[in-house]
Structures are given as C-alpha cells and as structure tokens.
Amino acid sequence: MPFIPRTKPNELIIFELLNRRMNLSSKEKLHFLNLRKGYEGEKQFDSLTEKLQCECLILNDLLLEINNTTFQIDSLVIAFGKVHIYEVKNYEGDFYYEGDKLFKKPRLEVINPLYQLSRSESLLRQSLLSLGSKLQISASVVFINPKFTLYQAPLDKPIIFPTQLTQHMESLNGISSKLTDKDIKVANQLLAANITDSPYNHLPSYDYDNLRKGITCPKCHSYFVSIEKRTCVCPECGEKEPVADAVVRSVNEFKILFPGEKITTNIIYDWCQIVQSKKMIRRILADNFHAVGSSQWTYYE
C-alpha cells in the first residue's frame, strides 16, 4: 500500500465530465487527452512499484513548494536511505535525441523531461535540507509506453526505457536494508508538505446553461433515453442502472462541476432531464443526502 496513493487529478475528472456535456475546442481536447494519457502512464508505473518486495515507502503525485516555487514529482520511493524520484512519461511513437533536445519524428520538438527532472531534483534537495534531511537522491525519467522508441538515446542520461523497467524493479527489490526512523520521518514530513489543490489547472470556461443535461451511462457514457420502471437503460450498450443510483451519481457530478451551488430538487430535476417526477427526485435526495432547511427553501448536502 503506497504511503501516499495516487488519486485521479481533479482537473482530469472535470475534463471527463465536460467532454460529455460540451464541445471542447481542439486545444482543450488535446490538453484533456494529454492529461488522460499521462495519468494512465502513471497508473501503469504504479502497478510496478506496488509490487516491490523491499522495505520502502512510496509517495505518489507529490506537489511541493520551496521558496515560493512549486514543483511536482510523479513517483517517489524511499528505500535504503535514498530517495528515488521518477518523472513518468507515456510518450508513444518514434522520437530522437539531438543536441539535448527531444523530437518526435519527423521534427516536432517536445519538452525534454530531463529538464523537468533536473528542476524537480534540485528543488527536492532544497526541500529535504529545509526539513533537516541529507538523504541521497536518485532521479530518473521513465518512458513507460512499450510503443515508445528513442533514437540516438544518450548513454549518460538517467533514462529508464520500457525494456529496462523489470530490471530496475529487481534492483530495488535487491535492497535488503530496513527502513529507518529517519526514512519514516522524511516520508511524514513530505506528506505534511504535500499540496492537495494544484494551482496548475487549465479548465475551459463553462456555465450551467451551456452544458448538456441528462444522465449518462456509467459504462459507455452515452445518454440514457429511457426509463423502464425504476431502471435507466442505455440505448448504446444495454447497461442498466437503478434510477436512484443514476440520480445520486448525477448529483455527485453536478457537485464536482458546480461546487458552490446548492443541491435542490428543481436543479437536479432539470439536470437529470429524463426523470419525469420531481417527487421521485425529492425522495432520492432525501434518502441519500442531508436535508437543510424546509419547504421550498430545502437543499441537500
């Protein structure tokens, strides 16, 4: 079990919901797809670190600040008195390295993750020193996608390729030493310093009136068009879901998109669209949320 487990970024969650309810611009769509691909790559790397048998502490998705400068670390593993940090990239396709620059063939320059890694390593070292720790840092860029190829790869750079991942994890498992109190203390200090609300969100502007209303399928995300008795039925994949479950799920989506709005019978009735009875919406809200106020001023938390 990771010391700090990875959770899906709130920015990605909101983008997933908006992608079903509005037309994203090409730039917004590209950002969304990159977010999703990056998260998938990090989860794939997690599937490897979570199988480590050595005594270690795994901290995922750290967002730290030192001297008014924030930096992010995809994965951090404390083992054998050393801090291993990983910049995980889910790049796919043919790339080449030239003059300290990274290009996707034929000639599209992309941000060199080694620069990001160097910055994170330097800032982490400063952070550790401020916490009174002098643990050694080992930093690596991990290319996680098996469909990634890098031509002219430099031999002197801290890069782990897909074919080297198994060997790298085996080398960590070969560490026989126990975790020390200092290791655990550093992990707790980093946990306490971790920033949970990222300042880097790049969400599109949206408002209630411009979003598509309705209940989406939990499986294929298409829109339900019919209710059979107390069951929502997806016309695309045939998925069935109790109306109460579908409404609660839709309420939770509404709360994510509009955290400052009050949950009322009228707004959820309009949000769900296909539930024809306000009385049913009111009952579902009363059964699953806490009612505040009374009569027409009632809302739910």
Rosetta blueprint (number, residue, H / E / L):
1 M L
2 P L
3 F L
4 I E
5 P L
6 R L
7 T L
8 K L
9 P L
10 N H
11 E H
12 L H
13 I H
14 I H
15 F H
16 E H
17 L H
18 L H
19 N H
20 R H
21 R H
22 M L
23 N L
24 L L
25 S L
26 S H
27 K H
28 E H
29 K H
30 L H
31 H H
32 F H
33 L H
34 N H
35 L H
36 R H
37 K H
38 G H
39 Y H
40 E H
41 G H
42 E H
43 K H
44 Q H
45 F H
46 D H
47 S H
48 L H
49 T H
50 E L
51 K L
52 L L
53 Q L
54 C L
55 E L
56 C L
57 L E
58 I E
59 L E
60 N E
61 D E
62 L E
63 L E
64 L E
65 E E
66 I E
67 N L
68 N L
69 T E
70 T E
71 F E
72 Q E
73 I E
74 D E
75 S E
76 L E
77 V E
78 I E
79 A E
80 F L
81 G L
82 K E
83 V E
84 H E
85 I E
86 Y E
87 E E
88 V E
89 K E
90 N L
91 Y L
92 E L
93 G E
94 D E
95 F E
96 Y E
97 Y E
98 E E
99 G L
100 D L
101 K E
102 L E
103 F E
104 K E
105 K L
106 P L
107 R L
108 L E
109 E E
110 V E
111 I L
112 N L
113 P H
114 L H
115 Y H
116 Q H
117 L H
118 S H
119 R H
120 S H
121 E H
122 S H
123 L H
124 L H
125 R H
126 Q H
127 S H
128 L H
129 L H
130 S H
131 L L
132 G L
133 S L
134 K L
135 L L
136 Q E
137 I E
138 S E
139 A E
140 S E
141 V E
142 V E
143 F E
144 I L
145 N L
146 P L
147 K L
148 F E
149 T E
150 L E
151 Y E
152 Q L
153 A L
154 P L
155 L L
156 D L
157 K L
158 P L
159 I E
160 I E
161 F L
162 P H
163 T H
164 Q H
165 L H
166 T H
167 Q H
168 H H
169 M H
170 E H
171 S H
172 L H
173 N H
174 G L
175 I L
176 S L
177 S L
178 K L
179 L L
180 T L
181 D H
182 K H
183 D H
184 I H
185 K H
186 V H
187 A H
188 N H
189 Q H
190 L H
191 L H
192 A H
193 A H
194 N L
195 I L
196 T L
197 D L
198 S L
199 P L
200 Y L
201 N L
202 H L
203 L L
204 P L
205 S L
206 Y L
207 D L
208 Y H
209 D H
210 N H
211 L L
212 R L
213 K L
214 G L
215 I L
216 T E
217 C L
218 P L
219 K L
220 C L
221 H L
222 S L
223 Y E
224 F L
225 V L
226 S E
227 I E
228 E E
229 K L
230 R L
231 T E
232 C E
233 V E
234 C L
235 P L
236 E L
237 C L
238 G L
239 E L
240 K E
241 E E
242 P E
243 V H
244 A H
245 D H
246 A H
247 V H
248 V H
249 R H
250 S H
251 V H
252 N H
253 E H
254 F H
255 K H
256 I H
257 L H
258 F L
259 P L
260 G L
261 E L
262 K L
263 I E
264 T L
265 T H
266 N H
267 I H
268 I H
269 Y H
270 D H
271 W H
272 C H
273 Q L
274 I L
275 V L
276 Q L
277 S L
278 K H
279 K H
280 M H
281 I H
282 R H
283 R H
284 I H
285 L H
286 A H
287 D H
288 N H
289 F L
290 H L
291 A E
292 V E
293 G L
294 S L
295 S H
296 Q H
297 W H
298 T L
299 Y E
300 Y E
301 E L
